[in-house]
Each structure stands twice: as C-alpha cells, then as structure tokens.
Amino acid sequence: MKILGIGNAIVDVICKVDDDFITNNNLTKSTMKLIFDENEFKNLLSNLKIEKTISGGSVANSIVGISQLGNNAGFIGKISDDEFGSKYEEGLKKENVEYFYSKKREVLPTGTCLILVTPDSERTMCTFLGTAGKINENDVSLDAIRKSEMVFLEGYLWDEGDPKKAFDKAISNAKKVAMSLSDLFCVDRHKPNFLNLVKSKLDITFANEQEITSLIEAKNFNEVINFSKQLNKLVIVTRGEKGAMAVNGDEVVETDAQKNLRIVDLTGAGDLFAAGFLHGYINKLTTRECLEKGTEMSSIIIQQIGARI
C-alpha cells in the first residue's frame, strides 16, 4: 500500500438551516464549535433534516483525494458500531479506501460534525468528537503500518494519553512519516511536543504559514525558511494567495497560487493540497511537480462546497 492515513474519523452531516436556527442555538455563524455534551449534540441534531453525510476528518479527506488520484490508500480511525459508524465505513469503501478498523459498540458514539449551511452559503460547524478522540494503540494495526510505504498523521489526533500512544506506535513502526500540523490552536496547545515531532520524528511536515510561524515563534518568514533548512527534512508550507513552498535542506522550491479562482468554500484546501503533494511524492515526481499538484487540488476544492472532489 502506498499511504496509510491515521486520523479522527468524523462523519460530516450537512444540513440546510435558516439564520434563525443559528441565532436560536447561540451559534456564531461561519465558526466551528466543539461540543462536549452528547445530549446537547443530540438535541441539535434532532431538529435538523440531514441533506447528506460524508466520511470526513482532515487526514481522511487527504486519503480520499490520494485514492481518487489512482493510488492504493488506507485509513485507520475509531468509530462505533452505530448508524453513523456504518455510514462512515461505507463512505470510505465507496472511494476505494481500505479501512483498517473493526468497529464495535463503544461507550461514545461515532464522531460527528454538523455542517449547517445558511441561505448565504456560509457554513457553521458543530463538532462532537465522540469515540474518534479515544483512539488507542490497540486500534492501530501494526500489519497495516508495516505494509505501507508511508503513514500520514494529523495534529488534531495528538493528545496526551491513549491518542499519543497510538501516535507513537504508528511513528515507531512506519517506513516514512508525514504529518499535518492541522490547526493554529493545535500548535499552540501542543507546541513543545509538535516541535519535537518536527525536529526528530517526521520525514515530511505540512503546515500553513501561521502554524509554523507560531511553532518556532518566528519573527518573520525568513526565520521559517532558515529553521526548515537546518532540519534537513521535507517541510511544506502553504501561504494562501502567496502560493506554497517546499524546503529540503538547501533546496527551496516555490510555486504560485492559481489566480482568478471563484472561491466558494475554503474547507479542505489544506487537506487536498496534502493529497496532491503526497500523490506526487509517492510517484517520484519532482518537488516542483508535487507542489503544482497540491496547488491544483486545493484550487479545485475551494471552488466548490465541501472537502471532496
């Protein structure tokens, strides 16, 4: 297998709502709210008509993109044996992604993200991690890791306790390890651990400019480049309208962002950029071609609703 992704298994549940629903439920339009109370989440869901469900999560989105580009890809993420868990599994299999997880009835339900779409096309998200955030080392198949050329992890998954043990198991048994820093809040919450991962454990790091600037507490972007050069590992930084950059030792390659795009929804831009880049990498394209494929994939996804092409 070319790539095995390990990440939060989250079912995206898309529902159309009016603005009153957002106001009445004390939500802030266009933001993502983490919900920790299962009953609060169930109450929200009970008042909604489900338009569509998609097997989501950051790395899962990347893995589906990699599969769509014709590569043999797999995924591990913790779900429960419930309705959404079955939908999650079916959704990945439909995209020709091998799913290396045997679901069973868990205390917490399958992780879910309600994506509330208002008439102005804005998306307001409410995420209940459920059992996805409880992944442990026993959930991670050693056999699947060893049969993969590369393991791709997400910063969202890293947490003290069981998820960290799952992470460590994957890293110590993988041939190559790539990881996305995922989110600025993630970086700020786990800065010393993420810095150690980037310096010592990862072969490839994906970050946007804000994430890596915060990680190393850089004063300007030149400091980011110098830090990346000293690592002698592959660091890919996406910079929005400034394009993207890959640094590997003294090799620094830049690519421009595509112009005149009709941007509809930025969800999944980073996930699909990683999919395009990793597709190039595992198929031995040049670094520039990898960046261009990543840019092409992210340009397609931001011109449509959702994180799936």
C-alpha positions as CSV (number, residue, x, y, z in Angstrom):
1,M,0.0,0.0,0.0
2,K,1.3,3.5,-0.9
3,I,-0.1,5.5,2.0
4,L,-1.9,4.8,5.3
5,G,-3.7,7.7,7.0
6,I,-4.5,7.7,10.7
7,G,-6.8,10.4,12.0
8,N,-10.1,11.4,13.5
9,A,-13.0,9.6,11.9
10,I,-15.7,12.2,11.7
11,V,-18.9,12.0,9.8
12,D,-19.8,15.3,8.2
13,V,-23.5,15.8,8.4
14,I,-24.7,18.5,6.1
15,C,-27.9,20.3,6.9
16,K,-29.6,23.4,5.4
17,V,-30.8,25.8,8.1
18,D,-32.1,29.4,8.2
19,D,-30.3,32.2,10.1
20,D,-32.8,31.9,13.0
21,F,-31.6,28.4,13.7
22,I,-28.0,29.8,14.2
23,T,-29.2,32.6,16.4
24,N,-31.6,30.5,18.5
25,N,-28.9,27.9,19.3
26,N,-26.4,30.6,20.3
27,L,-24.0,29.7,17.5
28,T,-21.6,32.1,15.8
29,K,-22.0,32.0,12.0
30,S,-19.0,30.7,10.0
31,T,-17.2,29.3,13.0
32,M,-16.6,25.8,14.4
33,K,-17.8,25.0,17.8
34,L,-16.6,21.9,19.7
35,I,-19.4,20.3,21.7
36,F,-18.5,18.1,24.6
37,D,-22.0,17.2,25.9
38,E,-23.6,14.3,24.0
39,N,-27.1,15.4,24.9
40,E,-26.6,18.9,23.6
41,F,-25.4,17.5,20.4
42,K,-28.3,15.1,20.1
43,N,-30.8,17.9,20.7
44,L,-29.2,20.0,17.9
45,L,-29.4,17.0,15.5
46,S,-33.0,16.1,16.4
47,N,-34.2,19.4,15.0
48,L,-32.5,19.0,11.6
49,K,-33.1,17.4,8.3
50,I,-30.0,15.7,7.0
51,E,-29.2,16.5,3.4
52,K,-26.0,14.4,3.0
53,T,-23.4,12.5,5.1
54,I,-19.7,12.3,4.1
55,S,-16.9,10.3,5.8
56,G,-14.8,13.3,6.9
57,G,-11.9,14.2,9.1
58,S,-8.7,16.0,7.9
59,V,-6.5,13.1,7.0
60,A,-9.4,11.1,5.7
61,N,-10.1,13.9,3.3
62,S,-6.5,13.7,2.1
63,I,-6.6,9.9,1.8
64,V,-9.7,10.0,-0.3
65,G,-8.0,12.6,-2.6
66,I,-5.0,10.3,-2.8
67,S,-7.2,7.4,-3.7
68,Q,-9.1,9.5,-6.3
69,L,-5.7,10.2,-8.0
70,G,-5.3,6.5,-8.5
71,N,-3.2,5.4,-5.6
72,N,-3.7,2.5,-3.2
73,A,-4.5,4.1,0.1
74,G,-5.9,3.1,3.5
75,F,-7.2,4.7,6.7
76,I,-7.5,4.0,10.4
77,G,-9.9,6.0,12.5
78,K,-12.0,5.0,15.5
79,I,-15.8,4.7,15.0
80,S,-18.6,3.0,17.0
81,D,-20.9,0.3,15.7
82,D,-23.9,2.7,15.2
83,E,-25.7,4.3,12.2
84,F,-23.1,7.0,11.6
85,G,-20.3,4.5,12.0
86,S,-21.8,2.3,9.3
87,K,-22.2,5.4,7.0
88,Y,-18.5,6.3,7.7
89,E,-17.3,2.9,6.7
90,E,-19.4,2.7,3.6
91,G,-18.3,6.2,2.5
92,L,-14.6,5.3,2.6
93,K,-15.2,2.0,0.8
94,K,-17.1,3.8,-1.9
95,E,-13.9,5.9,-2.5
96,N,-11.8,2.7,-2.8
97,V,-10.0,3.4,0.5
98,E,-9.1,0.4,2.5
99,Y,-10.5,0.8,6.1
100,F,-8.3,-1.0,8.7
101,Y,-10.6,-0.8,11.6
102,S,-13.2,-3.3,13.0
103,K,-16.0,-1.3,14.6
104,K,-17.6,-2.4,17.8
105,R,-20.2,-0.8,20.1
106,E,-18.4,1.9,22.1
107,V,-19.4,4.0,25.1
108,L,-19.3,7.1,23.0
109,P,-21.0,7.3,19.5
110,T,-19.1,7.9,16.2
111,G,-17.6,11.4,15.9
112,T,-19.8,13.8,14.0
113,C,-19.5,17.3,12.6
114,L,-22.8,19.1,11.8
115,I,-22.2,21.4,8.9
116,L,-25.0,24.0,9.0
117,V,-25.4,25.8,5.6
118,T,-27.4,29.0,5.7
119,P,-29.1,30.6,2.6
120,D,-26.0,32.8,2.0
121,S,-23.8,29.6,1.6
122,E,-21.9,30.2,4.9
123,R,-21.1,27.1,6.8
124,T,-21.3,26.9,10.6
125,M,-19.9,23.8,12.2
126,C,-20.6,21.9,15.4
127,T,-18.2,19.0,16.1
128,F,-18.8,16.2,18.6
129,L,-15.6,14.1,18.6
130,G,-17.3,11.1,20.2
131,T,-15.3,8.0,20.1
132,A,-12.9,9.3,17.4
133,G,-10.9,11.2,20.1
134,K,-10.5,8.0,22.1
135,I,-8.3,6.1,19.7
136,N,-5.6,4.0,21.4
137,E,-2.6,1.8,20.4
138,N,-4.8,-1.3,20.1
139,D,-6.9,0.4,17.4
140,V,-3.8,0.9,15.2
141,S,-2.9,-2.1,13.0
142,L,0.8,-2.9,13.1
143,D,0.4,-5.0,10.0
144,A,-1.2,-2.2,8.0
145,I,1.5,0.2,9.1
146,R,4.3,-2.2,8.1
147,K,2.7,-2.8,4.7
148,S,2.6,0.9,3.9
149,E,5.3,3.0,2.2
150,M,4.2,5.9,4.3
151,V,2.0,6.8,7.3
152,F,0.2,10.2,7.2
153,L,-0.9,11.6,10.6
154,E,-2.9,14.7,11.7
155,G,-2.1,17.1,14.5
156,Y,-5.8,17.1,15.5
157,L,-5.3,13.5,16.7
158,W,-2.4,14.1,19.0
159,D,-3.4,14.3,22.7
160,E,-1.9,13.1,25.9
161,G,-2.9,9.6,27.0
162,D,-4.2,7.0,24.6
163,P,-4.1,9.0,21.3
164,K,-0.4,9.8,22.0
165,K,0.3,6.1,22.4
166,A,-1.4,5.3,19.1
167,F,0.7,8.1,17.5
168,D,3.9,6.7,19.0
169,K,3.1,3.2,17.8
170,A,2.5,4.5,14.2
171,I,5.7,6.6,14.1
172,S,8.0,3.9,15.5
173,N,6.8,1.3,13.1
174,A,6.4,3.3,9.9
175,K,8.9,3.4,7.0
176,K,8.2,7.1,6.5
177,V,6.0,9.5,8.5
178,A,4.3,12.6,7.2
179,M,2.1,14.9,9.4
180,S,0.0,17.9,9.1
181,L,0.1,20.4,12.0
182,S,-3.6,20.8,11.3
183,D,-4.6,24.0,13.1
184,L,-3.1,27.0,14.9
185,F,-4.9,26.2,18.1
186,C,-3.5,22.6,17.9
187,V,0.0,24.0,17.5
188,D,-0.3,26.5,20.4
189,R,-1.8,23.8,22.7
190,H,0.9,21.2,22.0
191,K,3.9,23.4,21.0
192,P,6.8,21.5,22.7
193,N,5.5,18.1,21.6
194,F,4.9,19.2,18.0
195,L,8.3,20.9,17.8
196,N,9.9,17.6,19.0
197,L,8.0,15.7,16.4
198,V,9.0,18.0,13.5
199,K,12.7,18.0,14.6
200,S,13.1,14.3,15.5
201,K,10.3,12.1,14.2
202,L,8.8,13.3,11.0
203,D,10.1,12.9,7.5
204,I,7.5,15.3,6.0
205,T,5.8,18.2,7.7
206,F,2.8,20.1,6.3
207,A,1.9,23.4,7.8
208,N,0.4,26.7,6.8
209,E,2.4,29.9,7.3
210,Q,0.6,30.8,10.6
211,E,1.1,27.4,12.1
212,I,4.8,27.0,11.5
213,T,5.5,30.7,12.4
214,S,3.8,30.1,15.8
215,L,5.5,26.7,16.2
216,I,9.0,28.2,16.1
217,E,7.9,31.6,17.4
218,A,9.4,33.2,14.3
219,K,9.5,37.0,13.8
220,N,9.4,36.8,10.0
221,F,9.2,34.2,7.2
222,N,13.0,34.1,6.6
223,E,13.3,32.6,10.1
224,V,10.8,29.9,9.0
225,I,13.0,29.1,5.9
226,N,16.2,29.0,7.9
227,F,14.7,26.7,10.5
228,S,13.4,24.4,7.8
229,K,16.7,24.3,6.0
230,Q,18.5,23.2,9.2
231,L,16.2,20.2,9.7
232,N,17.3,18.5,6.5
233,K,13.8,17.1,6.2
234,L,11.0,18.0,3.9
235,V,8.9,20.9,5.1
236,I,5.9,22.1,3.0
237,V,4.4,25.5,3.9
238,T,1.2,26.7,2.3
239,R,0.9,30.5,2.2
240,G,-2.6,31.2,0.8
241,E,-2.5,33.7,-2.1
242,K,1.3,33.8,-1.8
243,G,1.4,30.2,-3.0
244,A,3.4,27.3,-1.4
245,M,6.9,26.4,-0.6
246,A,8.9,23.2,0.0
247,V,12.2,23.2,1.8
248,N,14.5,20.2,2.0
249,G,18.0,21.1,3.3
250,D,19.3,23.8,0.9
251,E,16.7,23.1,-1.7
252,V,13.9,25.7,-1.6
253,V,11.2,25.4,-4.2
254,E,8.2,27.9,-4.5
255,T,5.1,27.8,-6.5
256,D,2.5,30.5,-7.1
257,A,-1.2,30.2,-6.2
258,Q,-3.6,29.9,-9.1
259,K,-5.2,33.2,-10.0
260,N,-8.8,34.3,-10.7
261,L,-10.5,31.5,-8.8
262,R,-14.1,31.7,-7.8
263,I,-13.6,30.9,-4.1
264,V,-16.8,29.3,-2.6
265,D,-15.5,27.4,0.5
266,L,-12.0,27.1,1.9
267,T,-12.9,23.8,3.8
268,G,-10.5,21.1,2.8
269,A,-8.0,23.3,1.0
270,G,-5.1,22.1,3.1
271,D,-6.3,18.5,3.1
272,L,-6.4,18.4,-0.7
273,F,-3.1,20.2,-1.1
274,A,-1.5,17.5,1.0
275,A,-3.3,14.8,-1.2
276,G,-1.9,16.3,-4.4
277,F,1.6,16.8,-2.9
278,L,1.8,13.3,-1.5
279,H,0.5,11.8,-4.7
280,G,3.4,13.4,-6.5
281,Y,5.9,12.4,-3.8
282,I,5.0,8.6,-3.8
283,N,5.0,8.6,-7.6
284,K,8.5,10.1,-7.6
285,L,7.6,13.5,-9.2
286,T,10.0,16.4,-8.7
287,T,9.4,18.7,-5.7
288,R,8.1,21.4,-8.0
289,E,5.6,19.0,-9.7
290,C,4.5,17.9,-6.2
291,L,3.8,21.5,-5.2
292,E,2.0,22.1,-8.5
293,K,-0.2,19.0,-8.0
294,G,-1.0,20.2,-4.4
295,T,-1.9,23.6,-5.7
296,E,-4.1,22.2,-8.5
297,M,-6.1,20.0,-6.0
298,S,-6.6,22.8,-3.5
299,S,-7.7,25.2,-6.3
300,I,-10.3,22.7,-7.4
301,I,-11.7,22.2,-3.8
302,I,-12.1,25.8,-2.9
303,Q,-14.3,26.5,-5.9
304,Q,-17.0,24.1,-4.5
305,I,-18.8,23.3,-1.3
306,G,-17.2,20.6,0.9
307,A,-13.9,18.9,1.1
308,R,-14.4,16.2,-1.5
309,I,-13.8,16.4,-5.2
